[in-house]
């Protein structure tokens, strides 16, 4: 959020900006977390997963508990740890 205005002239018009996490995850195919900001740590994973088209979470800061992420329905890809991919487990 702190860099949104500075980023707008540098990024394509197709980039969607939002003032809260609930709006940004709605109908998205994946959530990529690149920061440890409190807004991201406090994300309600269950609500976010339900709002997304495909609940895929790439956690590049290891902010989230893998068990909680998968319980919320996410295919969970943390950095430096084994991914938990529910969609593959369901196929077996």
N, C-alpha and C positions, 0 to 999 in steps of 0.2 A: 504493500500500500504506500509506503514512503516514497517509492521510486516511480509510481504510475505516471505522473505527469511528465517526468523526464524521459520515460521510456516511449511514450506515445509517438513522438516524431521519429524515433529510431526503428520502430517495429511496424510490420504491415498492418493495414487497416482491418484485416481479418482477426486480429488479436482481440479477445473479449476481456474487458476489465470489469471488476466487480468490487463492491465495498464490503462483502462478507463471504465467508466460505460456503454458506448454503447456496448462494446464487451461482458461485463459480463451478460447483460440482454438478449442478443440475444438468442432466442429459449428456454428461461427458462420458468418454470411453475409458479414461484413465486419469488418475491423480498422481502427479509427480511432486514430491516434497523435497525442496532444495534448501530450506531454511529451518532454523530452530525457533522461529518467532512463536510467541505464546498463542497467537491465533491458530496456528497449525497444531500445536501440542494439545489444545483444548477442543479440537475438532471432534464432534460426535460421530464416530465411525459408523454406527448403525444407521443414523439418519443420512449420512453422506452416501453410504452404500446403496440405500434404497432410492436415493435421488438420481443415481447414475445409471446410464444405459448398461455399462459393463463395469462392475466394481473391480477395477485393477488399481493397486496402490504400489507405486515405486517409491520406497522410503529411502532416500539417499542420505538421511541423517539418523536413521534408526530411532525415530521418535516414538514409534508405536510398538506396543506389545504384540508379538506375532500371533499369539492365541486370541487376543481381543480382535485383531484385524480379521482373522479368518472367521471368528464367531460372528462378525458383522457381515460376512459374505464376500470378503475381498480375496482375490488372488493377490498374495502379498509378496513383494520382491524387495527385501531389505538389501542394503549395501554390505558386502562382506560376510553375509550369512546365507544359509540355505533358504531358497524361496519356498513358500507354501502356496501351492497352486491348486485351489479347490476345483476349478473346472476340469483339470486333468484327473483328479481323484474321483470325481463323479463319473467319469467315462469308464473307469476300471470295474 
